[in-house]
């Protein structure tokens, strides 16, 4: 019966009718729609993956938290975001974390915050799956700020691009020394364009599984594909300046591992050897006496 053409036609018509009614409610009575979203928003986020034909209709109904308000309430639509985009901005930026607090304080937001660029703060368990199926909206690509190399495009001035190239050349030796210490733990080490205040951050590959989805699979007893993050460093940070000035190989290795482990903790990850981290930290504290 479910494969009958008449049933298919009824399903299609009813779905569009419901989506139209929700769009009207969101436009005319936003407070009532906010109540609806609190109850059924997570379910609606499954729509772009489950109903490709109505993906754009559903996308208009989605609501998110964002850095525009830094409030946990999900009340920002994609249309709202686009209306506030900076001149030359071509992407809708977002970050995914296990909690709203972790998303809001993510180091990956530092440079975007500094430039006044809004970022969607995603923390629902379904969010990473949603974004895997919602790659663009109204001609704007959706970009995870913690994935791949961040291209700010026209948002980044020529002077900033030149300064970035200069930093990369100036600290090429430091990058190579860090790569040697970390070895197979990372896929790459590079100078960052993301950070303004933090010393380092971890970045997943453009096509790698995100940390949120990986933890969900592991919690369900399933094995996640093996991946290695890239480490991006901020050479202007005092900790990296101290690292660059360290000539002793043992001290350099300890500091490098601490920078890497801090970046792991900052993105919500777990350390494989917490005791080793504590020992390295203690050695560093004792050396400061």
C-alpha positions as CSV (number, residue, x, y, z in Angstrom):
1,X,0.0,0.0,0.0
2,X,2.8,2.4,0.8
3,X,4.2,2.0,-2.7
4,X,0.9,2.9,-4.3
5,X,1.2,6.0,-6.6
6,X,-1.9,7.6,-5.0
7,X,-0.3,7.2,-1.5
8,X,3.0,8.8,-2.8
9,X,1.0,11.7,-4.2
10,X,-0.8,12.2,-0.9
11,X,2.4,12.0,1.0
12,X,4.1,14.6,-1.2
13,X,1.1,16.9,-1.0
14,X,0.7,16.7,2.8
15,X,4.4,17.2,3.4
16,X,4.5,20.4,1.3
17,X,1.3,21.6,3.0
18,X,2.7,21.1,6.4
19,X,6.0,22.8,5.5
20,X,4.0,25.8,4.0
21,X,2.0,26.1,7.2
22,X,5.2,26.0,9.3
23,X,6.8,28.7,7.1
24,X,3.7,30.9,7.5
25,X,3.8,30.3,11.3
26,X,7.5,31.3,11.4
27,X,6.8,34.5,9.5
28,X,3.5,35.6,11.1
29,X,3.8,34.2,14.6
30,X,7.5,33.8,15.5
31,X,6.8,33.3,19.2
32,X,4.6,30.3,18.5
33,X,7.1,29.0,16.0
34,X,9.8,29.2,18.7
35,X,7.7,27.1,20.9
36,X,7.3,24.6,18.1
37,X,11.0,24.6,17.4
38,X,11.9,23.8,21.1
39,X,9.7,20.7,20.9
40,X,10.4,19.5,17.3
41,X,13.5,21.3,16.1
42,X,15.8,18.3,16.5
43,X,13.4,16.2,14.4
44,X,13.1,18.9,11.7
45,X,16.9,18.9,11.5
46,X,16.7,15.4,10.1
47,X,14.7,16.7,7.2
48,X,17.5,17.7,4.7
49,X,18.9,14.2,4.9
50,X,15.6,12.3,4.8
51,X,13.7,14.5,2.3
52,X,16.0,15.7,-0.4
53,X,13.1,17.1,-2.5
54,X,12.1,19.5,0.2
55,X,15.6,20.3,1.5
56,X,15.4,24.0,0.6
57,X,12.0,24.4,2.2
58,X,13.2,22.7,5.4
59,X,16.4,24.7,5.4
60,X,14.3,27.9,5.7
61,X,12.7,26.6,8.8
62,X,15.9,25.6,10.6
63,X,17.0,27.7,13.6
64,X,20.4,27.9,15.3
65,X,22.3,29.5,18.1
66,X,25.0,31.9,16.9
67,X,27.7,34.3,18.0
68,X,25.4,37.2,17.1
69,X,23.8,36.8,20.5
70,X,26.0,34.2,22.2
71,X,22.8,32.8,23.7
72,X,21.9,29.1,23.8
73,X,18.4,29.7,22.4
74,X,18.2,28.6,18.8
75,X,16.5,31.5,17.1
76,X,18.7,32.4,14.1
77,X,17.6,31.4,10.7
78,X,19.9,31.0,7.7
79,X,18.1,34.0,6.1
80,X,18.9,36.0,9.2
81,X,22.6,35.0,9.0
82,X,22.8,35.9,5.3
83,X,21.3,39.3,5.9
84,X,24.1,40.1,8.4
85,X,27.0,38.7,6.2
86,X,30.0,40.9,5.7
87,X,30.8,42.4,2.3
88,X,32.8,39.8,0.3
89,X,31.8,36.9,2.6
90,X,30.8,33.9,0.5
91,X,30.3,31.2,3.2
92,X,28.0,30.6,6.2
93,X,30.4,29.6,9.0
94,X,29.5,27.2,11.8
95,X,31.3,25.2,14.5
96,X,30.2,21.9,16.1
97,X,30.8,20.8,19.6
98,X,29.3,18.5,22.2
99,X,27.8,21.4,24.3
100,X,26.8,25.0,23.6
101,X,29.5,26.2,26.0
102,X,32.2,24.3,24.2
103,X,31.0,25.6,20.9
104,X,30.9,29.2,22.1
105,X,34.4,29.1,23.6
106,X,36.0,27.1,20.7
107,X,39.4,28.6,19.8
108,X,38.5,28.1,16.1
109,X,36.2,31.2,16.4
110,X,38.9,33.6,17.5
111,X,39.8,35.3,14.2
112,X,36.2,35.3,13.0
113,X,35.1,37.0,16.2
114,X,37.9,39.5,15.8
115,X,36.6,40.3,12.3
116,X,33.0,40.5,13.5
117,X,31.9,37.5,11.4
118,X,29.0,35.6,12.7
119,X,29.3,31.8,13.3
120,X,26.5,29.3,14.0
121,X,27.0,27.4,17.2
122,X,25.9,23.8,16.8
123,X,25.7,21.3,19.7
124,X,22.7,19.0,19.0
125,X,23.7,15.4,18.4
126,X,22.1,15.5,14.9
127,X,23.9,18.7,13.8
128,X,27.0,17.1,12.2
129,X,24.7,14.7,10.3
130,X,22.6,17.6,9.2
131,X,25.5,19.6,7.9
132,X,26.8,16.6,5.9
133,X,23.6,16.9,3.9
134,X,23.2,20.7,3.9
135,X,26.3,21.8,2.0
136,X,24.9,25.1,0.7
137,X,22.0,27.5,1.1
138,X,20.9,30.3,-1.3
139,X,24.2,30.0,-3.2
140,X,26.2,30.3,0.0
141,X,28.4,27.3,1.0
142,X,28.2,26.1,4.7
143,X,31.7,25.9,6.1
144,X,32.9,24.2,9.3
145,X,35.5,26.5,10.8
146,X,37.3,23.5,12.4
147,X,37.6,21.5,9.1
148,X,40.3,21.9,6.4
149,X,42.3,25.0,5.7
150,X,40.2,28.1,6.4
151,X,40.0,30.4,3.4
152,X,38.7,33.8,4.4
153,X,38.8,35.0,0.8
154,X,37.8,38.7,0.3
155,X,37.4,39.1,4.1
156,X,41.1,38.9,4.5
157,X,42.9,42.0,3.3
158,X,46.0,41.9,1.1
159,X,48.1,43.2,4.1
160,X,46.9,40.3,6.2
161,X,47.6,37.8,3.5
162,X,51.2,39.1,3.1
163,X,51.6,39.0,6.9
164,X,50.4,35.4,6.9
165,X,52.9,34.4,4.2
166,X,55.7,36.2,6.1
167,X,54.9,34.3,9.3
168,X,54.9,31.0,7.5
169,X,58.3,31.7,6.0
170,X,59.8,33.1,9.2
171,X,58.7,30.1,11.3
172,X,59.3,27.3,8.8
173,X,62.0,25.9,11.0
174,X,59.8,25.9,14.1
175,X,57.1,24.0,12.1
176,X,59.6,21.4,11.0
177,X,60.8,20.9,14.6
178,X,57.3,20.4,15.9
179,X,56.5,18.0,13.1
180,X,59.5,15.9,14.1
181,X,58.4,15.7,17.7
182,X,54.7,14.9,17.0
183,X,55.4,12.5,14.1
184,X,52.5,10.2,13.3
185,X,50.2,11.9,15.8
186,X,49.3,14.6,13.2
187,X,48.8,14.8,9.5
188,X,50.4,18.3,9.2
189,X,51.6,21.3,11.2
190,X,51.0,24.8,9.8
191,X,50.8,28.4,10.7
192,X,47.1,29.3,11.5
193,X,44.7,31.9,10.2
194,X,42.1,30.9,12.8
195,X,43.7,31.9,16.1
196,X,44.1,35.3,17.7
197,X,44.6,34.5,21.4
198,X,45.2,30.7,21.7
199,X,48.6,29.0,21.0
200,X,47.3,26.2,18.9
201,X,44.2,24.3,17.7
202,X,43.5,20.9,16.0
203,X,41.8,20.9,12.6
204,X,40.2,17.8,11.0
205,X,40.7,17.1,7.3
206,X,38.2,18.4,4.7
207,X,36.7,14.9,4.2
208,X,37.4,13.3,7.6
209,X,34.7,12.3,10.1
210,X,34.1,15.0,12.7
211,X,34.9,14.6,16.4
212,X,31.2,14.7,17.4
213,X,30.2,11.9,15.0
214,X,33.3,9.9,16.0
215,X,32.4,10.0,19.7
216,X,28.8,9.0,19.0
217,X,30.0,5.9,17.0
218,X,32.5,5.0,19.7
219,X,29.8,5.3,22.4
220,X,27.6,3.0,20.4
221,X,30.4,0.4,20.3
222,X,31.3,1.0,16.6
223,X,34.8,1.6,15.3
224,X,35.3,5.0,13.7
225,X,37.7,5.4,10.7
226,X,41.2,6.2,11.7
227,X,42.1,9.9,11.1
228,X,44.8,12.3,12.1
229,X,44.2,16.0,12.8
230,X,46.4,18.9,11.6
231,X,47.9,21.1,14.3
232,X,47.7,24.8,13.5
233,X,50.0,27.1,15.6
234,X,49.9,30.7,16.4
235,X,53.6,31.8,16.4
236,X,52.8,35.2,17.9
237,X,51.6,33.6,21.2
238,X,54.0,33.9,24.1
239,X,54.0,30.1,24.6
240,X,55.0,29.5,20.9
241,X,57.6,32.2,21.2
242,X,59.1,30.4,24.2
243,X,58.9,27.2,22.3
244,X,60.8,28.7,19.3
245,X,63.5,30.0,21.7
246,X,64.0,26.6,23.4
247,X,67.2,24.9,22.3
248,X,67.2,21.9,24.6
249,X,65.7,19.0,22.7
250,X,64.0,17.4,25.8
251,X,62.4,20.7,26.9
252,X,61.3,21.4,23.4
253,X,59.7,18.0,23.1
254,X,57.8,18.5,26.5
255,X,56.6,21.9,25.5
256,X,55.5,20.7,22.0
257,X,53.5,17.8,23.5
258,X,51.9,20.1,26.0
259,X,50.8,22.5,23.2
260,X,49.4,19.5,21.3
261,X,47.6,18.1,24.3
262,X,46.1,21.5,25.2
263,X,44.7,21.7,21.7
264,X,43.2,18.3,22.1
265,X,41.5,19.2,25.4
266,X,40.3,22.5,24.0
267,X,38.4,20.8,21.2
268,X,36.7,18.3,23.6
269,X,39.0,15.4,23.0
270,X,40.5,12.9,25.5
271,X,44.2,12.4,26.1
272,X,45.4,8.8,25.5
273,X,47.9,9.2,28.3
274,X,46.7,11.6,31.0
275,X,49.4,10.6,33.4
276,X,52.1,11.5,30.9
277,X,50.5,14.9,30.4
278,X,50.5,15.6,34.1
279,X,54.2,14.6,34.4
280,X,55.1,16.9,31.5
281,X,53.1,19.7,33.1
282,X,54.8,19.1,36.5
283,X,58.3,19.2,34.9
284,X,57.4,22.5,33.2
285,X,56.1,24.0,36.5
286,X,59.2,22.9,38.4
287,X,61.5,24.4,35.8
288,X,59.9,27.8,36.4
289,X,61.1,28.0,40.1
